[in-house]
Amino acid sequence: MRWRKFNGDPIVLPIIQEVENAIKREAAAGNHLKVCIGTDSQVKGQDTEFATVIVFLREGHGGFMFIHNEKKNRLLQ
């Protein structure tokens, strides 16, 4: 799976490690986090596009997210 940051920078580490690092980093900075995970899909002809996000909301200080996009062809599964 290829994950990226909202600005397009790729995430090189495994996503579980990147999430753990982000939580530790934000806790060390004194931020209270809310973490939300969601996914959605859209069918376009024979293809289904999926988007998954992990959103980190800093209480009173904005937030950031990790994104994964994937396209599957229903005929090739």
N, C-alpha and C positions, 0 to 999 in steps of 0.2 A: 504494500500500500504506500502511495506517495502522499504525504501530508505536507502542508505548507502553512506559513503564517498569512495573515490577512494581506500583508503588503506583497506577497508573492514569494518571499524567501523560502526555500525548501527547508524542511525539517530533516536533518540527517540521522539523528538518533531514533531508536524505536519509540513509537508514540507514547508508550507507557512510561518510559524513562523521561521523555520530554515533559510530560504532564507532571510527573513527580518532581522534576527539577523546577518547574514553574511554581508549583505549590510551595516548595521549600523556599525559593527565592522571594516570593511575595510575603510569606510568613516572616521571613527574616527582615523584610522591609517594613513590617508592622501593618501590612494590609490585611483586612478581613475579606476573604474571597467567597463568592458564590460560584459554583461550577455547574454549568448546564450543558447537557449533551443532547443533540437532536439530529434527525435525518429527514430527508424528504426525497421524493422521486418524481420524475416527470416522463411520461411516455411520449416519444416522438417517432411515429412510424413503427419500425421494427426495433428501435433502440429504446432503452430505458436509461435515463440519466439519474444518478444518485448523488446527493450531496450530504456529507456528514460534517458537523461542526462540534467543536468543544470550545465553549465560551467561558471565559474567566472574567467575572465582574468584580471589580475592586469597589468596596463600599465607599462611595463618595469620591472615587478617583478614576472613573472610566473603566476600561476593560480591554481585553485582547482575545483573539481566538485562533484556533488551529482548524484548518479546512482540508477535507478530502473529497475529491470529485472522481466519479467513476461512471463509465458508460458500458452497458451490457447489450448485446444484440440477442434478442429472444430466440432467433433461429440458430445461433451458434452455441447455445448453452449445453 
